[in-house]
Amino acid sequence: MEITSASFAVSNTDYRKCPTPDKPEYAFIGRSNVGKSSLINMLVNRNALAKTSGKPGKTQLINHFLINKEWFIADLPGYGYAKVSKKSREQFHSFTVDYLKFRPNLQCVFVLIDSRIPPQKIDLDFMQFCGVKEIPFVICFTKTDKLNPTTMKNAINNFKAKMFETWEEIPQIFISSAVNENGQDDILNFIEGINASFKK
């Protein structure tokens, strides 16, 4: 897929105020500071479409971006550690869950996992939530440029082994790096395939 345009659409905390659900939509989520904004920018060949920050918890709204005037990316608040109050974290959690459960045109959630970190309960719990609610998701390992091939392979195998403790099968896995653009074609081709079968 060639990216010809990418523009900001809207930010809010209410799924009912998201853009009209007449286009396929893909949500990106992960633990705070997993490299979500950098990955989104890499996918659409833009340096600053999604705002990046060294401070965890920077994304505190549902941010929508219109890609090629044909489909949406939804940049969701990270879960886990963030320099915000407990009440704010609970609010973020509430509107994110509502979005995931009720957004009718949501095609798939990209669950981002830092490839350098062992399996975390918070990631496994979120994927379990998606499974129970029948929300389609894939796993996308980030920051893989920071690992050598053997270490990366071992890290992914360890993650798979942990998932197989509770899952009979696991979803599709993508390997990505915002630095060297690894995974860009694979992810965009995956999205393109789903877009082709989307029905309003």
Phi, psi and omega in degrees: 000131175266132178269115181257338178203149178207120184220150176291139180251301184193155172236139175194181179239019184224117182301335180287346179255007177290167180304154177311127187280055181253009179226150178297147187223143182230125182261144177240128184212157177178179177298152179307136177071027180277350181099027185296308182297321178297321179295315179300314179300320179294317183300321186257010177058043176232140183282330187216035176294305173266135184284128179258155181204148174280352181265123178301146176085018182297317179282116181237010180225166169276112182256123180257138176233135179265123184249127180054020182058020186233336182207162184247145163253133173248115179268109185264153176302141177291150176259160182097212186299133172202146181278063177222168182291160177301320179298318179296318178299320179294323178293317178302314182300317184297310184286334175292316178298317178300317179301311183296324183280328192242355180286110191290333184262009179290117184269323184195146175253127173269111178268113184271133181234128176290115186296343184275350188248136178301162180309131182251140181302321183296324176291315181296321178295320180295317179293326175296320176301313179299319180296315180296320182274002180057043176264116182299135178212157172233165180252134179233111178279131183252167174059032183288345177294343183272359180240148173282162186306319182293315180297319180296315180300317179295321180296317180291320178297322178295321180293317178300316181299320179295319179294322182293351174292334182231349181247140175284324174217155182243156184287176179299144182242137176242145177251125186222159173208124177288342182282309183254009176065019175298134178093349183301307182296317182298316182291315181294325177293322177299313179296317180301320179296319178290319179305322184297334182255007182290135176240130180296000000 
